[in-house]
Amino acid sequence: MIDVDTLFDPITVGIVDDHIIVREGLDAVLTRSGIYRVVFSAETAAQALLGFSTRPPDIVLIALGRAGGGLEVLPKTQSTRPS
């Protein structure tokens, strides 16, 4: 495996899903790659917004179809990282 830490900074990722097995599985796979660093993992929209405000990720993986989150979270994230 290439030591990517010496090549570039890892891409930061936030994970939002109400299933813990999905969050933990994605975290394990992404972290193991060495290219990504998971900066927050959230079960609810409120947790996701807190994650965005404290550790804004480069990429976010959101379960869009879930109740109380998903699409409702996206417009609120624009104020934390407009670009």
C-alpha positions in Angstrom: 0.0 0.0 0.0 1.2 3.5 -0.8 1.8 5.8 2.1 -0.6 8.4 1.0 0.0 10.5 4.2 3.2 11.7 2.6 1.6 12.6 -0.7 -1.4 14.7 0.3 -3.8 15.5 3.1 -6.7 13.0 3.4 -10.1 14.0 2.0 -12.4 14.6 5.0 -15.8 12.9 5.0 -19.0 13.2 7.1 -21.4 10.2 7.3 -25.1 10.7 8.0 -27.3 7.5 8.3 -29.7 6.2 10.8 -28.2 2.7 10.6 -25.1 2.2 12.8 -23.9 -0.7 10.7 -23.9 1.5 7.6 -22.0 4.3 9.4 -19.5 1.9 10.9 -19.0 0.0 7.7 -18.4 3.1 5.6 -16.1 4.5 8.3 -14.0 1.3 8.3 -13.7 1.1 4.5 -12.9 4.8 4.0 -10.4 4.9 6.8 -8.7 1.7 5.7 -8.1 3.3 2.2 -5.8 5.9 3.7 -7.2 8.5 1.3 -10.2 9.5 3.5 -10.5 10.6 7.1 -14.0 10.5 8.6 -14.5 13.6 10.7 -18.0 12.9 11.9 -20.6 10.2 11.9 -24.2 11.2 12.6 -27.5 9.4 13.2 -29.8 12.4 13.1 -30.1 15.7 11.3 -29.2 17.6 14.5 -26.0 15.6 14.9 -25.2 16.1 11.3 -25.5 19.9 11.6 -23.4 19.9 14.7 -20.7 17.9 12.8 -20.9 20.4 9.9 -20.4 23.3 12.2 -17.5 21.8 14.2 -15.7 19.8 11.6 -16.9 20.7 8.0 -16.0 17.8 5.7 -14.8 17.9 2.1 -17.5 15.3 1.3 -20.6 14.2 3.0 -22.5 10.9 2.5 -26.1 11.3 3.5 -29.0 8.8 3.4 -31.4 11.1 1.5 -34.5 9.0 2.0 -34.4 8.9 5.8 -37.1 10.7 7.9 -35.9 13.7 9.9 -32.7 14.2 7.9 -31.6 13.6 4.3 -32.8 16.4 2.0 -33.7 18.6 4.9 -30.1 18.8 6.1 -28.6 19.9 2.7 -29.8 23.5 2.6 -28.8 24.1 6.2 -25.2 23.0 5.4 -24.7 25.9 3.0 -24.3 28.4 5.8 -21.4 26.3 7.3 -19.5 25.8 4.1 -21.0 27.7 1.1 -18.4 26.5 -1.4 
